[in-house]
Amino acid sequence: MRKLVYYVAVSLDGYIAGPAGEYDFYPVDAEMMASINAQYPEFVPSFLRSQVGMPQDEPNKRFDTVLMGRGTYEPGLSAGVTSPYDHLKQYVVSTTLGRVDNPAVTVVESDPAGLVRRMKGEQGGDIWLCGGGKLAAQLVDEIDELILKSYPVVAGGGIPAFAGPFTPTLFTPTRRMEFSNNAQVTWYSRA
């Protein structure tokens, strides 16, 4: 059965981005990015692959689908990128975005949990929940695994990793890696 995996960067105080969506306050580390890119080439947007030394046709290793909210999709769209992950099936959850002029991107206007349950029953690779916090909160009951890049920085405000009602949900850490920028990547499975 396919899994829904939420992979996201997070500050010590639980924010995935600043109030205006900024994420440039995270300390970048080449070793960390190389490690993640080698394990999960799917996470590298198609238009950035050549910039990180990755072939455009690098095969997917685990994921074949990406699911994101409008806030995650919109920065690329504003820059003219309508299909950020050409190598994946792309779904954008939004009630306000409207039609996207790219057949590679499907806009989902309602019931993201139903969509995920349906996709989990289909053949294929795992499903990457790319963001954001509102969508993650709506899908918390469907998330099977978390991969958190935890950076040693306090943001003080912004977009939380889960922006929704109080719903304590237990996960068990299964693996952790630490890097020279003092960031950690931790894998969690639903308890």
C-alpha positions as CSV (number, residue, x, y, z in Angstrom):
1,M,0.0,0.0,0.0
2,R,1.2,3.5,-0.9
3,K,2.2,5.8,2.0
4,L,1.6,9.5,2.4
5,V,4.9,11.1,3.5
6,Y,5.2,14.7,4.7
7,Y,8.7,15.9,4.0
8,V,9.3,19.5,5.1
9,A,11.9,21.8,6.6
10,V,11.0,23.1,10.1
11,S,12.4,25.6,12.6
12,L,13.0,24.8,16.3
13,D,9.6,26.5,17.0
14,G,7.7,24.5,14.4
15,Y,7.5,26.8,11.4
16,I,8.0,25.7,7.8
17,A,8.3,29.3,6.5
18,G,8.2,32.9,7.7
19,P,5.0,35.0,7.6
20,A,5.5,35.9,3.9
21,G,6.5,32.4,2.9
22,E,10.2,33.1,3.2
23,Y,12.6,30.2,4.0
24,D,16.0,31.8,3.3
25,F,16.7,31.9,7.1
26,Y,17.5,28.2,7.1
27,P,21.3,27.6,7.2
28,V,22.1,25.8,3.9
29,D,24.5,22.9,3.9
30,A,25.9,21.3,0.8
31,E,26.4,17.9,2.5
32,M,22.9,17.8,3.7
33,M,21.4,18.7,0.3
34,A,23.6,16.1,-1.4
35,S,22.5,13.4,1.0
36,I,18.8,14.2,0.6
37,N,19.0,14.6,-3.2
38,A,20.8,11.2,-3.5
39,Q,18.1,9.5,-1.4
40,Y,15.1,11.3,-2.8
41,P,15.8,12.8,-6.2
42,E,12.1,13.3,-6.5
43,F,12.3,16.3,-4.1
44,V,14.3,18.3,-6.5
45,P,12.1,20.5,-8.8
46,S,12.5,19.7,-12.5
47,F,13.7,23.2,-13.3
48,L,16.4,23.1,-10.6
49,R,17.9,19.7,-11.4
50,S,20.7,20.9,-13.7
51,Q,21.7,23.5,-11.1
52,V,22.3,20.8,-8.5
53,G,24.2,18.6,-11.0
54,M,21.3,16.2,-11.5
55,P,20.3,14.8,-14.9
56,Q,16.9,16.0,-16.0
57,D,15.8,12.3,-16.4
58,E,17.1,11.1,-13.0
59,P,14.8,8.2,-12.1
60,N,12.4,8.4,-9.1
61,K,13.4,6.2,-6.3
62,R,10.4,6.1,-4.0
63,F,7.7,8.7,-4.9
64,D,5.7,9.1,-8.1
65,T,3.1,11.7,-6.8
66,V,3.4,15.1,-5.1
67,L,0.5,16.8,-3.3
68,M,0.8,20.4,-2.3
69,G,-1.4,23.3,-1.2
70,R,-1.8,26.6,-3.0
71,G,0.7,28.4,-0.8
72,T,3.4,25.9,-1.8
73,Y,2.5,25.9,-5.5
74,E,2.0,29.7,-6.0
75,P,5.7,30.9,-5.7
76,G,6.7,28.8,-8.7
77,L,3.5,29.8,-10.5
78,S,4.3,33.5,-9.9
79,A,7.7,32.9,-11.6
80,G,6.1,31.2,-14.6
81,V,6.6,27.6,-13.5
82,T,3.3,25.9,-13.9
83,S,4.7,22.3,-13.5
84,P,7.4,22.3,-10.8
85,Y,7.8,18.5,-10.7
86,D,7.4,17.2,-14.2
87,H,8.8,13.9,-13.1
88,L,5.8,13.3,-10.7
89,K,2.0,13.3,-10.9
90,Q,1.2,16.7,-9.4
91,Y,-1.9,17.7,-7.3
92,V,-2.5,21.1,-6.0
93,V,-5.2,21.4,-3.3
94,S,-7.0,24.8,-3.5
95,T,-10.6,26.1,-3.5
96,T,-9.4,29.5,-4.9
97,L,-6.7,28.8,-7.5
98,G,-8.9,27.8,-10.4
99,R,-7.7,26.1,-13.5
100,V,-4.0,25.7,-14.1
101,D,-2.9,25.9,-17.8
102,N,-0.8,22.8,-17.6
103,P,-2.1,19.2,-18.1
104,A,0.6,17.8,-15.8
105,V,-1.0,19.6,-12.8
106,T,-4.4,18.6,-11.3
107,V,-6.2,21.1,-9.1
108,V,-8.2,19.5,-6.3
109,E,-10.9,21.8,-4.9
110,S,-12.3,19.5,-2.2
111,D,-11.8,16.5,0.0
112,P,-8.0,16.1,-0.1
113,A,-8.3,13.2,2.5
114,G,-10.6,11.3,0.1
115,L,-8.1,11.9,-2.7
116,V,-5.3,10.5,-0.6
117,R,-7.3,7.5,0.5
118,R,-8.2,6.7,-3.1
119,M,-4.5,7.1,-4.2
120,K,-3.3,4.9,-1.4
121,G,-5.5,2.1,-2.8
122,E,-4.0,2.5,-6.3
123,Q,-0.8,1.0,-7.6
124,G,2.3,3.2,-7.6
125,G,5.0,4.8,-5.6
126,D,4.5,6.7,-2.4
127,I,2.9,10.1,-2.2
128,W,4.9,13.1,-1.1
129,L,3.1,15.8,0.8
130,C,5.2,18.8,-0.1
131,G,3.3,21.4,2.0
132,G,1.9,23.4,3.4
133,G,0.8,23.6,7.0
134,K,-3.0,23.9,6.4
135,L,-3.0,21.0,4.1
136,A,-0.9,18.9,6.5
137,A,-3.3,19.6,9.3
138,Q,-6.2,18.5,7.1
139,L,-4.4,15.3,6.2
140,V,-2.8,14.5,9.6
141,D,-4.9,11.3,9.9
142,E,-3.6,10.1,6.5
143,I,0.1,10.8,7.1
144,D,2.0,7.6,7.4
145,E,5.5,9.0,7.7
146,L,7.2,12.3,8.5
147,I,10.6,13.3,7.2
148,L,11.6,16.5,9.0
149,K,14.6,18.6,8.3
150,S,15.0,20.4,11.6
151,Y,17.1,23.5,11.5
152,P,18.7,25.1,14.6
153,V,16.9,28.4,14.3
154,V,13.9,30.0,16.0
155,A,11.7,31.7,13.4
156,G,9.4,33.4,16.0
157,G,6.4,33.3,13.7
158,G,5.2,32.2,10.3
159,I,3.6,29.2,8.7
160,P,3.4,26.3,11.2
161,A,4.1,22.7,10.1
162,F,0.5,21.9,11.0
163,A,-1.9,24.8,11.0
164,G,-5.2,23.3,12.2
165,P,-7.1,22.2,15.2
166,F,-5.6,20.5,18.3
167,T,-5.2,16.9,17.3
168,P,-2.4,15.1,19.1
169,T,-1.0,12.4,16.8
170,L,1.8,10.1,17.8
171,F,4.8,9.3,15.6
172,T,7.8,7.2,16.4
173,P,11.3,8.3,15.3
174,T,13.0,5.6,13.2
175,R,16.2,7.2,12.0
176,R,18.1,10.5,12.4
177,M,21.1,12.1,10.6
178,E,22.9,15.2,11.7
179,F,24.9,17.5,9.4
180,S,27.6,20.1,9.8
181,N,25.2,23.0,9.9
182,N,23.7,21.4,13.0
183,A,20.5,20.6,11.2
184,Q,19.0,17.1,11.6
185,V,16.8,15.0,9.4
186,T,14.6,12.7,11.3
187,W,12.3,10.0,9.9
188,Y,9.1,9.2,11.9
189,S,6.5,6.5,11.4
190,R,2.9,6.7,12.6
191,A,2.9,5.2,16.1
